[in-house]
Amino acid sequence: MSELTHFNAEGQAHMVDVGDKSETRRIAIAAGRIRMQADTLQRIRAGDHKKGDVLGIARVAAIMAAKRTADLIPLCHPLALTRVEVEFETDDQPPGVHCRVTVETRGRTGVEMEALTAVQVGLLTIYDMCKAVDRGMVMEGIRLLEKIGGKSGHWRAESE
């Protein structure tokens, strides 16, 4: 990756032309976590949070975010996604929730932005639903773990 592709020869922002690229299966996996107080995590696990099923609502929000990424990130191409899978896992030490999102399409450009956006919005939804009891929650470690397909092939982060 030696150049920034979202700038033309004059240095102006532009949407990359993917018209000549071949359609291939493309997958991206992203992850992140939100740290919180132990009591907040207990409320999420018990399902007795005043606002309802926190992880269920966050899952739907993450899926919706993946589908709407092109509306949020100015130079992203709108994509027809074929799969969005959102996984949440709770952890006691430190107390928090891990989010892992896999996004897939068959197209001319990758789905990394969709996976990363879904993770962020899933975690933001947890924050929104729990902020009344824990404003100190911290989202961290949001990153791309793996991408498959396209001209650049298969890429995997060094360690999860």
N, C-alpha and C positions, 0 to 999 in steps of 0.2 A: 504494500500500500504506500505508494510514493507520492500520490497527489490527492487533493481534496476534490472529489468528483462533483460536488454541488456548486462549484464555481466555474464559469466559462473562462475563455482566454483573457477576457477583459476584467476578470475578477468579480463579476456580477453573479449573484445567486441565481440558480436555475434548477429546474427539475431534470434529472438525468434521463436521457433518451434510452429506453430499454426495448424499443421496437424491434431491433435486430437481434436481440438475445433469444435463445431458444427456451421454450417452456420446459422446465424440469421440476421434479419434486423438490420442495424446499422445506426445511424444518429448522426451527430455532428453539432453544431451551434457555430460559432465563430464571433467575432466582433472587431472593432477597429475604429479609426477616424484619420483624418489628419486636423490639424489646419492650417489656412492660413490667409493672408490679405483679407480684405473685397473685395478689387478690384479683387483679384484672383478668389474668389468665384463668383463674379458677372460675370466674363468672362466665367466660367464653366457653370453657369446657362443660360447665353445668347446663348451659343453654338457658339460664334463667335471667339473662341480661334484659333489662327493661325494654330495649329496642328490638329484641327478637334474636333469631339465629344469626349471630355475627358472621361466622364462617360461611354459611350458606349465602348470605347476602353479598359478602365480599367475593365469593366465587362468581356469582352472576355479574357483579360489577367488573371483575377482571375480564370475563368473556366479552362483555359489552365494550370495554375499553380496547381490546384487541381488534374488534370489528370497526371501531371508530378512530383508529390511530391516524389515518390520513386526514381526518378533520382537526386533529390536534397538532400534528407535526407538519409544518408548512410544505416541505418538499418531499414528503412520503407519497408514494403511489397508492391509490385505493386498490385493495387486493380482495379477491374472492377467497376467503379462508375455507379450507376443507376440514380443519380440526383445531379446536382450542381446548386444551386440558389443563385444569387448574387443580393443584394439590396443596393442601395446607397440612402442616404437621406442628403440633405443639411441643414445647420443650421446657423442662423445669429449670435448667441451669444454663445460662441465665433465663429467667422466665420470658417466653415469647412465642411467636408463631413464625414458622418458615413458610414461604410461598414459593412454589415452583410451577412454571407455566411452560407448556409445550404448544407451539403453534405450527401449523402445517398448511401449505398451499401447493398448487401446481401452477407455476407461473414464470414470469421473466425477471423477477426481482425477489430478494429474500424477505424473511419475516422477522428479522431480529428486532426491529422497532416495535412490532406488534407484541412480541413476547415481553420485551422490557416495559412497554406501556402497561400491559396487563398486570405485571408484577406490581408496579408502582401504584396503580389504581386499586388493586386488591388490598394492598397494605394501607393505603390512604383510607379506604372504606372501613377497615378495622379501626384505624385511628378515629375516624369520624364517629363511629358507633360507640366507642369507649372513652372518648375524651372527657366526658362529664365526670368520670371516676379516676382518670389517669391522664393528665395533660402532658406528662413527662415521657411518654412513649417515644422511642427512637427507631426510625427506619434506617437500615444499614445493609451493606453488602449487596446492593442491587447490581447485578451484572449478568452479562451473557455467559452462559456455560458452554454452549455448543451450537454450531450451525452446520447444516448439511445441505449440499446442493449448490448449483450455480457454477459460474466460471472459476471461482476461487476454491471450490471443492469443500472438503470437510475441515472444520476448525474446532478445536476443543480447548477450553481454558486449562491452564497447567494444573490447578488443583481446585477442588470445590470447597 
